[in-house]
Amino acid sequence: MTGNRTYLDLTPEEAYERILISHPLGSDEATVYYPPFGGEKAWTRSFSTLAEAEAYALGLASQDGQAMIPYTRDKLKWWLPERLW
């Protein structure tokens, strides 16, 4: 893991509503996005390997009942409002 949670100031309309793994082409690092849930802001957490990110995301998904975790080779910014780029 390379960092702690980074909270995002998103409105409910802007937020992607599912846990997401972003692993951009050419990067070793992967990022897990967690949507706003239970009054908490949306947040991201970066990991030094895809395997770490997958394990972490699977743990989160098992807690909130998400059956499938979307995975993208795009940078996470493409899934967030342009104002956050």
Secondary structure by P-SEA (a helix, b strand, c coil): ccccbbbbbccccccccbbbbbbcccccbbbbbbccccccccbbbbbccaaaaaaaaaaaaaaacccbbbbbccccccccccccc
